[in-house]
Amino acid sequence: MKRNLTKRMTCLATAAVMATSMFSASALGVSASEDKDVVTMLLPPVSDTYQDMIYEWEAAFEAENPDIDIEITTASWEDIDQKLNTQVNAGSPPDIAFVGYDDVSTYVDLGMALDLSQYLDSDTLADFDETILSYFQVEDGIYGLPAYCEVQCIGGNQEMLEAAGIDWQSIQENGWTYDEFREAIAAGVITDGDEVTTYGFVFACSGVTAADYFNIFVNNAGMPSAFDEDLKYTYTSSMMLDFLEDIRALIDDGSMPSSLNSVDAGMRWNMFLTGQTMITGKGLSSFERSAANNNALIEAGEGEEVEGSIEVNYIVLPVPVFENGTQNAYAAVDGYICLTGETDPDADHVANVAKVAYYFASGERAALTTQELYLTPVCETGTAAYEELDPIENKNEYNTAAVQNLTAQVAAARPDIPASLSAQATTILDEVIVPKFQSLLAGETTAQEMYDAIVEAAYDAFGEDGCVTD
């Protein structure tokens, strides 16, 4: 569940090299049996035991399909981008790679992604939730199959929420406004004299994690996408200025630390486990399990828990809705994209690649993967298999229902946005929005100054006519 924006630039910079060095991954791998087709896969540790289970799945598939060999290469989340980039840059990508949906347009633009709608029938594609599948769609093509939809939200300490008078069950069901959220996190602040011992809300904002805070929250501020239906850039709207002022107000209230721009993901989670914040972000479904595991270590009394940590019951919470906004859950949709280094790949081989991708993304494989992540499957065959699994012990069913509710609120993807516009928007995000946002959080830039910088960059990139003005 990782994003690497530099991958796009690396891939685009080497497009010319790849044009002269095109050959498929299957051409590199030589099967022990010449009459078997080899399908190569590059897979990260998607869940705790995923990289153990995949070899069982491989053996089961090969037993059912004796004409196909699967060759799996595993990599850590830290290394997988480099490995994939190396193979892509050489023009020999794996047949199947596990990536985030936001990488798809890059490979489509390079001519390396395979349109699975040409090789999987409509009934097979209909196994997947239509909205979630659309995240792997570019124009009319389907270039990958989703493994899960992970809603990016926030999470709270149940005891602290209740002590602050916050009806978290109602919020899970009905959501909350920005004003309600602002009041709630102010009530969650605990002080010892002049010193704040517990903040109402902490979000990791060091380095690129600032982009998470911006993206997840702006989604509910009337700008669910960087482009509207007319393909005009939306972040030049006056709603952006209102949003930035509201974000800064949470720090000025004292509900968030003034050093928020220096808080990284590890620090943010430790602050939550040690009681230094009531609500944390970003929040993931699997954080419930992580908190429960630390609780078990505390109970064991062997000193293996996070130092200074307290028992925490993790509560899934939606992101608040800002004025002019609507509830839109921000989703990370990751899955299996099919690639080729050939301009005219062998149709039989591609059909086998599509078959393997569907096998890994569906049925019991989908059920086991999502259960470990405290998610629910995004395909019907996975849902059926999920119902046959032993239930997770001590799972908070309120959280389960909240995640299902948020998943239903995920907006459809925008396959209509051309890759060239997406690339320009990403440049503005990386070069203008993220650094200015960190400066805003640090009190070094005002909301107006950040907004003006966004408008200037957008006008340069898209022209005033290509931007929303209101």
C-alpha positions in Angstrom: 0.0 0.0 0.0 2.8 2.3 -1.0 3.0 5.2 -3.4 6.2 6.2 -5.2 5.8 9.3 -7.4 9.4 9.2 -8.6 8.6 6.0 -10.4 6.7 7.9 -13.0 9.6 10.2 -13.8 12.0 7.3 -13.9 9.8 5.4 -16.3 9.2 8.4 -18.6 12.9 9.3 -18.7 13.8 5.9 -20.0 11.0 5.6 -22.6 13.4 6.3 -25.4 15.8 3.6 -24.2 13.0 1.1 -24.0 11.8 1.8 -27.5 15.1 0.3 -28.7 15.2 -2.6 -26.2 11.8 -4.3 -26.3 11.6 -8.0 -25.3 9.3 -9.8 -23.0 10.0 -11.2 -19.5 8.9 -14.5 -20.8 11.7 -14.4 -23.4 14.2 -14.1 -20.5 12.9 -17.0 -18.5 13.5 -20.5 -19.8 11.2 -23.1 -18.5 12.5 -26.5 -17.5 9.9 -27.9 -19.9 9.9 -26.4 -23.4 6.2 -27.0 -23.8 5.3 -24.9 -20.7 4.6 -21.2 -20.9 6.3 -19.2 -18.1 4.5 -16.3 -16.4 6.7 -14.1 -14.2 5.4 -12.2 -11.2 7.0 -9.5 -8.9 5.2 -9.3 -5.5 5.7 -7.4 -2.3 4.7 -8.4 1.3 1.1 -7.4 0.8 0.0 -8.8 4.2 1.8 -10.6 7.1 1.8 -14.0 5.5 1.2 -13.1 1.8 4.7 -14.0 0.7 4.4 -17.4 2.3 0.9 -18.1 0.9 1.8 -17.2 -2.7 3.9 -20.3 -3.2 0.9 -22.5 -2.1 -1.2 -20.7 -4.6 1.4 -21.1 -7.3 1.5 -24.9 -6.8 -2.3 -25.2 -6.8 -2.5 -23.2 -10.0 0.2 -25.2 -11.8 -1.5 -28.5 -10.7 -4.7 -27.3 -12.4 -2.8 -25.8 -15.4 0.1 -28.1 -16.2 0.9 -26.1 -19.4 1.8 -23.0 -17.3 4.8 -22.4 -15.0 4.7 -19.4 -12.6 8.0 -17.8 -11.6 7.7 -15.5 -8.6 10.1 -12.9 -7.4 9.5 -11.3 -4.0 10.7 -8.0 -2.8 10.2 -5.8 0.3 8.1 -2.6 0.0 11.4 -0.7 0.2 13.0 -2.6 -2.7 10.1 -3.4 -5.1 10.1 0.0 -6.8 13.8 -0.3 -7.6 13.4 -3.9 -8.9 10.5 -3.0 -11.1 12.1 0.1 -12.4 15.2 -1.9 -13.3 13.2 -4.4 -15.3 11.0 -1.7 -16.9 14.0 0.4 -17.9 15.5 -2.7 -19.6 12.4 -3.2 -21.5 11.8 -6.6 -19.8 9.1 -6.1 -17.1 7.6 -9.0 -15.2 4.4 -10.3 -16.7 2.5 -9.3 -13.5 3.5 -6.8 -10.9 1.7 -5.7 -7.8 1.3 -1.9 -8.0 -1.0 1.0 -6.9 -3.6 2.1 -9.4 -2.0 5.5 -9.7 1.0 3.9 -11.6 -1.2 2.4 -14.3 -1.4 5.5 -16.5 2.4 5.6 -16.7 2.6 2.1 -18.1 -0.3 2.7 -20.4 1.4 5.8 -21.7 4.6 3.8 -22.3 2.7 1.1 -24.2 3.8 -1.6 -21.7 0.4 -2.3 -20.0 -1.9 -5.0 -21.3 -5.6 -4.4 -21.8 -7.1 -7.3 -19.9 -10.6 -6.6 -21.3 -9.2 -8.2 -24.5 -8.3 -11.4 -22.7 -10.8 -11.8 -19.8 -14.5 -12.2 -20.7 -17.2 -9.8 -19.3 -18.4 -12.4 -16.7 -14.9 -12.7 -15.3 -14.5 -8.9 -15.1 -17.9 -8.6 -13.6 -16.6 -10.6 -10.6 -15.1 -7.3 -9.3 -16.8 -4.3 -7.8 -17.3 -2.0 -10.8 -16.2 1.1 -9.0 -13.1 -0.4 -7.6 -12.2 -2.1 -11.0 -12.5 1.4 -12.6 -9.3 2.4 -10.8 -7.4 0.2 -13.2 -9.2 1.7 -16.2 -7.7 4.2 -18.6 -10.2 5.3 -21.2 -11.8 2.1 -22.5 -9.1 -0.4 -21.4 -8.8 -2.4 -18.1 -5.1 -2.7 -17.3 -5.1 -4.5 -13.9 -7.2 -6.3 -11.3 -7.7 -5.0 -7.8 -6.5 -7.0 -4.8 -8.2 -4.7 -2.3 -9.6 -1.2 -1.6 -8.0 0.3 1.5 -9.8 3.4 2.7 -7.5 6.1 3.9 -9.1 7.6 7.0 -8.3 8.4 10.6 -8.5 6.5 13.9 -9.1 7.1 17.5 -8.4 5.8 21.0 -11.9 4.6 22.2 -11.3 5.5 25.9 -10.1 9.0 25.1 -12.9 9.6 22.6 -15.5 8.6 25.2 -13.8 10.7 27.9 -14.0 13.7 25.6 -17.8 13.1 25.1 -17.4 12.0 21.4 -20.1 9.6 20.1 -17.8 7.6 17.9 -20.5 5.1 16.9 -22.7 7.9 15.5 -19.7 9.3 13.7 -18.9 6.0 12.1 -22.4 5.7 10.8 -23.1 9.3 9.9 -19.8 11.1 9.5 -19.1 14.6 10.9 -18.5 18.1 9.7 -15.3 20.0 10.0 -16.8 22.2 12.8 -17.8 19.1 14.7 -14.3 17.6 14.2 -12.6 20.8 15.3 -14.7 21.0 18.5 -14.0 17.3 19.2 -10.2 17.4 18.9 -10.1 20.5 21.0 -12.0 18.6 23.7 -9.4 15.8 23.4 -6.4 17.9 24.4 -5.0 17.1 27.8 -2.5 19.5 29.5 -0.2 19.3 32.6 0.2 23.0 33.5 1.3 24.7 30.3 2.5 21.5 28.7 0.3 19.5 26.3 0.5 15.8 27.2 -2.1 14.6 24.7 -3.1 16.3 21.5 -6.6 15.9 20.0 -5.2 15.0 16.5 -1.8 14.2 15.0 -1.2 13.4 11.3 2.2 12.3 9.9 3.4 15.2 7.7 7.2 14.8 7.5 8.5 14.6 3.9 6.2 13.0 1.4 3.6 12.0 4.1 2.4 15.6 3.9 0.8 14.7 0.5 -1.3 12.1 2.4 -2.7 14.7 4.7 -3.5 17.0 1.9 -5.0 14.4 -0.5 -7.1 12.6 2.1 -8.6 15.8 3.5 -9.0 17.8 0.4 -11.1 15.0 -1.0 -13.9 16.0 1.4 -13.5 19.8 0.8 -15.5 19.9 -2.5 -12.4 18.9 -4.6 -12.5 15.1 -4.9 -10.2 15.3 -7.9 -7.6 17.7 -9.2 -9.8 18.0 -12.3 -13.5 18.6 -12.8 -15.6 16.9 -15.4 -14.6 19.6 -17.9 -10.9 18.7 -17.2 -10.3 22.0 -15.6 -7.8 22.1 -12.7 -9.9 22.4 -9.5 -7.3 23.5 -6.9 -7.5 27.1 -8.1 -11.0 27.3 -6.7 -11.7 29.6 -3.8 -12.7 26.5 -1.9 -8.9 25.7 -1.7 -8.2 28.8 0.2 -11.0 28.1 2.6 -9.7 24.5 3.1 -6.1 25.7 3.8 -7.4 28.2 6.4 -9.4 25.5 8.1 -6.4 23.1 8.2 -4.2 25.8 9.7 -6.8 26.6 12.3 -6.5 23.1 13.9 -2.9 23.9 14.8 -3.7 27.5 15.9 -6.4 26.0 18.2 -3.7 24.0 20.0 -5.4 20.7 19.0 -2.4 19.6 16.9 1.3 20.1 17.6 3.0 23.2 16.1 5.8 20.8 14.9 3.4 18.7 12.9 5.6 19.0 9.7 8.4 17.0 11.5 6.1 14.1 12.6 6.8 11.0 10.5 4.7 7.9 10.2 6.6 5.9 12.9 6.5 8.9 15.4 2.8 9.4 14.8 2.0 5.8 15.6 4.2 5.8 18.7 2.4 9.0 19.8 -0.9 7.2 19.5 0.2 4.0 21.3 1.7 6.1 24.2 -1.4 8.2 24.7 0.1 11.4 23.2 -2.8 11.9 20.8 -6.5 11.0 20.9 -6.9 10.7 17.1 -4.2 9.7 14.6 -3.9 9.8 10.8 -3.6 8.4 8.3 -5.6 5.5 9.6 -5.7 2.0 8.1 -8.0 -0.9 8.9 -5.0 -3.1 9.9 -4.1 -0.6 12.6 -6.8 -2.2 14.8 -4.7 -5.4 14.7 -1.5 -3.6 15.3 -2.9 -1.9 18.4 -4.3 -5.3 19.6 -0.9 -6.9 19.1 0.7 -4.3 21.2 -2.0 -4.7 23.9 -1.1 -8.4 24.0 2.5 -7.6 24.5 1.6 -5.2 27.4 -0.4 -7.9 29.0 2.4 -10.5 28.6 4.6 -8.2 30.7 7.9 -9.1 29.0 8.8 -5.6 27.9 8.4 -6.2 24.2 5.6 -3.6 23.7 6.3 -0.1 22.4 8.1 1.7 25.2 5.7 3.7 27.4 2.6 2.4 25.5 -0.8 2.0 27.0 -3.7 -0.3 26.1 -5.5 1.1 23.1 -8.8 0.1 21.5 -8.5 1.4 18.0 -11.6 3.0 16.4 -11.9 3.6 12.7 -13.2 7.2 12.0 -14.1 8.9 8.7 -12.4 12.2 7.6 -14.6 15.2 8.4 -16.5 17.0 5.7 -15.6 20.6 5.0 -18.0 23.4 4.0 -19.0 22.9 0.3 -17.7 19.3 0.5 -19.4 15.9 0.5 -18.4 12.6 2.1 -16.0 10.9 -0.3 -13.7 8.2 1.1 -10.2 8.4 -0.3 -9.1 5.0 -1.5 -5.8 3.2 -2.1 -6.6 0.5 -4.7 -3.7 -1.9 -5.3 -3.5 -5.0 -7.4 -2.1 -6.9 -10.3 -1.1 -5.1 -13.4 -0.1 -7.0 -16.5 2.9 -5.8 -18.5 4.9 -6.5 -21.6 8.0 -5.4 -23.3 6.9 -6.4 -26.7 5.0 -4.2 -29.1 3.1 -7.2 -30.4 3.0 -9.8 -27.6 2.1 -13.4 -28.2 -1.7 -13.7 -27.7 -1.6 -17.1 -26.1 1.0 -16.0 -23.6 -1.0 -12.9 -22.7 -4.1 -15.0 -22.2 -2.1 -17.1 -19.7 -0.9 -13.9 -18.0 -4.4 -12.7 -17.6 -5.5 -16.1 -16.3 -2.8 -16.0 -13.6 -3.6 -12.5 -12.6 -7.3 -13.3 -12.2 -6.5 -16.4 -10.1 -4.4 -14.4 -7.6 -6.9 -11.6 -7.4 -10.0 -13.7 -6.8 -11.5 -16.4 -4.7 -9.8 -17.7 -1.6 -6.6 -15.8 -2.5 -8.6 -12.5 -2.3 -10.3 -13.6 0.9 -7.1 -14.5 2.8 -5.3 -11.4 1.7 -8.1 -9.0 2.7 -8.8 -10.8 6.0 -5.2 -10.3 7.1 -5.5 -6.6 6.3 -8.8 -6.3 8.2 -10.6 -5.5 4.9 -13.3 -7.2 2.9 -12.9 -8.6 -0.7 -13.7 -6.5 -3.7 -14.9 -9.4 -5.8 -17.8 -11.8 -5.5 -15.7 -15.0 -5.5 -13.6 -13.5 -2.8 -16.6 -12.5 -0.7 -18.0 -16.1 -1.0 -14.6 -17.5 0.1 -14.3 -14.9 2.9 -17.5 -16.1 4.5 -16.1 -19.6 4.8 -13.0 -18.5 6.7 -12.7 -18.7 10.4 -13.6 -15.3 11.8 -10.9 -13.0 13.3 -10.9 -13.3 17.1 -11.9 -10.2 19.0 -12.5 -8.2 15.9 -14.3 -4.9 16.5 -17.5 -5.3 14.4 -18.2 -1.6 14.6 -14.9 -1.0 12.8 -15.8 -3.7 10.2 -19.1 -2.0 9.5 -17.4 1.4 9.4 -14.9 0.3 6.8 -17.6 -1.3 4.7 -19.6 2.0 4.9 -16.5 4.0 3.9 -15.7 1.7 1.0 -19.2 2.2 -0.4 -18.4 6.0 -0.4 -15.3 5.6 -2.5 -15.8 7.8 -5.6 -15.4 6.2 -9.0 -12.0 6.6 -10.7 -11.3 9.2 -13.4 -10.1 7.2 -16.4 -11.2 10.2 -18.6 -8.2 12.3 -17.3 -5.4 12.2 -19.9 -2.1 10.9 -18.6 -0.4 14.2 -19.7 -2.7 16.3 -17.4 -2.2 13.8 -14.5 1.5 14.2 -14.9 1.3 18.0 -14.8 -0.9 17.8 -11.7 1.6 15.5 -10.0 4.4 17.9 -10.7 2.4 20.8 -9.1 1.7 18.5 -6.1 5.3 17.5 -5.7 7.0 20.8 -6.4 4.5 23.4 -5.1 1.7 21.9 -2.9 3.7 19.6 -0.7 6.5 22.0 0.2 4.1 24.9 0.7 1.8 22.7 2.7 4.6 21.8 5.1 5.5 25.5 5.4 1.8 26.2 6.2 1.8 23.6 8.9 5.1 25.1 10.3 3.6 28.6 10.3 6.2 29.8 7.8 3.6 30.4 5.0 0.1 31.7 5.2 -2.9 30.0 3.6 -3.2 32.9 1.1 0.4 32.7 0.1 0.1 28.9 -0.5 -3.1 29.4 -2.5 -1.5 32.1 -4.6 1.5 29.8 -5.4 -0.9 27.0 -6.5 -2.8 29.4 -8.8 0.4 30.7 -10.3 1.8 27.2 -11.0 -1.6 26.0 -12.4 -1.9 29.0 -14.7 1.6 28.3 -16.0 0.7 24.6 -16.6 -2.9 24.7 -17.8 -3.6 28.3 -18.7 -6.2 30.4 -16.9 -8.9 28.8 -19.2 -7.8 25.4 -18.0 -8.4 26.2 -14.4 -11.5 26.6 -12.2 -12.0 30.3 -11.3 -14.8 31.3 -8.9 
